[in-house]
Amino acid sequence: MNTSEEPGRRRSTIRVIVVDDHPALRAGLEGLLRGEAKMRCVGSVDGTDGVLDAVHKRRPDVVVLDYALAGTDGLTMCFRLKQQANAPGVVLYSAYVDQGFAVPAAIAQADATVAKSASVSELLLAIRQVAVGCHERSPLDPELIEAASARLLVDDLPIAGMLLGATPVVDIADLLDLSVEEVRSRALRIIGCLQAGRRVRAR
């Protein structure tokens, strides 16, 4: 993720982009970040259109990303963001956070997930930890992994397993003798399969 204005020099302020299609919540997050020392909201986007362009132009350290977005979903957008050069940290922020959400979120390479019902301090802590790369993901429940795996094509299980282990896509491609584009395409298919039935307008 981006943590410096120049090579070898750490930023003193965490730059954040907010992605949420609910105007009131988006405005609330912008106000929250403005009130925090050493945090700055450098942009907000009301859907997935324009997110990659905003990240390229604004160079945030962290993107706070809603799950339920018009036209697509936060997990797919998260994975696309994490495939960018100098990818920002991503905090998935949604009302639809439960135990079953942890597996697809890990496959999408989210750095942290925070429920919208959580305290403000929990969200701010996640942003700070993700910005410096010290957020630790909770261990995944083996039963949830097994249930998720049962929904996938057999050929996709090695990719899913390595993504859950935080193996970089480039390394997965090398290990499986596949192109990076093929691994990314199949990862998106995996994310789509795991989300079947979860795409609700959750606030």
C-alpha positions as a printed Julia matrix, in Angstrom:
203×3 Matrix{Float64}:
   0.0     0.0     0.0
   1.04    3.61   -0.34
   2.64    4.79    2.87
   5.04    7.42    1.62
   5.08   10.52   -0.52
   8.62    9.64   -1.56
  10.57    6.37   -1.41
  11.86    5.76    2.1
   9.8     8.56    3.65
   6.69    7.63    5.64
   3.64    9.88    5.41
   2.62   11.63    8.59
  -1.04   11.68    7.51
  -3.1     8.67    6.46
  -4.86    9.36    3.17
  -8.28    7.73    2.85
 -10.84    7.33    0.06
 -14.43    6.46    1.01
 -16.57    4.35   -1.35
 -20.25    4.13   -0.4
 -23.42    4.81   -2.39
 -25.36    6.08    0.64
 -24.95    9.9     0.67
 -25.54   10.37    4.4
 -23.08    7.66    5.4
 -20.51    8.9     2.93
 -20.8    12.42    4.31
 -20.6    11.09    7.86
 -17.39    9.22    7.15
 -15.87   12.26    5.46
 -16.7    14.36    8.53
 -15.32   11.72   10.86
 -12.02   11.61    9.01
 -11.77   15.41    8.92
 -11.99   15.42   12.7
  -9.19   12.92   13.2
  -5.59   13.95   13.71
  -3.24   12.57   11.07
  -6.07   11.36    8.82
  -7.33   12.99    5.67
 -10.2    12.08    3.36
  -8.73   12.65   -0.1
 -11.83   11.6    -2.03
 -15.21    9.9    -1.94
 -16.95    7.84   -4.6
 -20.62    6.85   -4.7
 -20.12    3.53   -6.5
 -17.54    1.38   -8.2
 -17.37    3.53  -11.35
 -14.41    5.81  -10.96
 -12.85    4.03   -7.98
  -9.73    2.86   -9.81
  -9.29    6.29  -11.39
  -9.69    8.0    -8.0
  -7.11    5.67   -6.44
  -4.68    6.33   -9.28
  -5.05   10.11   -8.97
  -5.34   10.49   -5.18
  -2.94    7.73   -4.07
  -4.71    6.81   -0.82
  -3.14    4.66    1.85
  -6.52    3.1     2.65
  -9.85    2.68    0.86
 -12.91    2.29    3.1
 -15.18    0.24    0.85
 -18.85   -0.65    1.29
 -19.91   -4.18    0.37
 -23.36   -3.48   -1.09
 -22.82   -1.18   -4.06
 -25.06   -0.47   -7.02
 -23.99   -2.43  -10.1
 -21.44   -4.67   -8.41
 -20.15   -5.57   -4.98
 -17.39   -4.53   -2.65
 -15.59   -7.87   -2.72
 -15.1    -7.81   -6.48
 -13.98   -4.18   -6.27
 -11.66   -5.05   -3.39
  -9.94   -7.77   -5.41
  -9.55   -5.43   -8.39
  -8.02   -2.78   -6.15
  -5.56   -5.24   -4.65
  -4.34   -6.16   -8.14
  -3.13   -2.62   -8.8
   0.51   -1.61   -8.57
   1.17   -0.03   -5.15
  -2.3    -1.16   -4.07
  -3.88    0.67   -1.12
  -5.06   -1.11    1.97
  -8.76   -1.97    1.87
 -11.16   -1.92    4.81
 -14.49   -3.52    3.9
 -17.14   -1.61    5.84
 -20.63   -3.05    5.75
 -23.7    -4.01    7.7
 -23.32   -7.43    6.09
 -20.35   -8.63    8.1
 -20.7   -12.02    9.78
 -18.62  -15.17   10.18
 -19.56  -16.39    6.71
 -18.29  -13.13    5.21
 -14.75  -13.79    6.41
 -13.87  -16.42    3.79
 -14.87  -14.48    0.63
 -13.36  -11.32    2.14
 -10.03  -13.12    2.62
 -10.12  -14.46   -0.94
 -10.81  -10.91   -2.17
  -7.62   -9.93   -0.28
  -9.35   -7.44    2.03
  -6.99   -6.17    4.71
  -9.76   -5.78    7.29
 -13.53   -6.03    7.65
 -15.54   -3.79    9.97
 -19.28   -3.95   10.59
 -21.22   -0.71   10.3
 -22.65   -1.53   13.72
 -19.14   -1.41   15.21
 -17.92    1.58   17.19
 -16.24    4.5    15.46
 -13.06    3.72   17.38
 -12.99    0.21   15.87
 -13.2     1.59   12.35
 -10.51    4.2    12.99
  -8.23    1.59   14.57
  -8.65   -0.68   11.54
  -7.78    2.2     9.2
  -4.66    3.04   11.19
  -3.51   -0.57   11.41
  -4.11   -1.27    7.72
  -2.29    1.93    6.73
   0.91    0.69    8.36
   0.41   -2.96    7.45
   0.01   -4.27   11.0
  -3.63   -5.39   10.99
  -3.85   -9.1    11.84
  -6.64  -11.16   10.3
  -8.52  -13.43   12.68
  -8.06  -17.16   12.0
 -10.68  -18.54    9.65
 -13.07  -21.2    10.91
 -12.21  -24.55    9.22
 -15.91  -25.39    8.97
 -16.59  -22.16    7.08
 -13.69  -22.88    4.74
 -15.05  -26.38    4.12
 -18.57  -25.03    3.44
 -17.2   -22.42    1.05
 -15.02  -24.96   -0.75
 -18.05  -27.19   -1.37
 -19.53  -24.43   -3.54
 -16.52  -24.17   -5.84
 -15.35  -26.03   -8.89
 -12.73  -28.64   -8.06
 -10.24  -26.98  -10.42
 -10.6   -23.71   -8.51
  -9.87  -25.15   -5.07
  -6.05  -24.77   -5.28
  -6.43  -21.11   -6.22
  -8.96  -20.51   -3.46
  -6.73  -22.2    -0.91
  -3.69  -20.14   -1.83
  -5.68  -16.89   -1.83
  -6.91  -17.77    1.66
  -3.28  -18.2     2.62
  -2.53  -14.71    1.25
  -0.34  -16.07   -1.54
   0.23  -13.33   -4.15
  -1.53  -13.87   -7.48
   1.8   -13.8    -9.33
   3.1   -16.66   -7.17
  -0.12  -18.65   -7.65
   0.24  -18.3   -11.41
   3.83  -19.52  -11.24
   3.02  -22.48   -9.0
   0.07  -23.62  -11.12
   1.7   -22.78  -14.47
  -1.1   -20.38  -15.36
  -1.09  -16.81  -16.61
  -1.69  -14.05  -14.07
  -4.77  -13.04  -16.07
  -6.19  -16.58  -15.78
  -5.66  -16.64  -12.02
  -7.33  -13.24  -11.64
 -10.26  -14.32  -13.79
 -10.76  -17.48  -11.8
 -10.39  -15.61   -8.51
 -13.24  -13.32   -9.56
 -15.3   -16.39  -10.47
 -14.6   -17.83   -7.01
 -15.66  -14.59   -5.34
 -18.85  -14.57   -7.42
 -19.68  -18.16   -6.46
 -19.19  -17.47   -2.77
 -21.4   -14.42   -2.94
 -24.38  -16.14   -4.56
 -27.34  -15.37   -2.35
 -25.48  -12.71   -0.33
 -26.09   -9.75   -2.63
 -28.58   -7.83   -0.59
 -28.87   -4.14    0.09
 -27.34   -4.22    3.54
 -26.94   -1.1     5.59
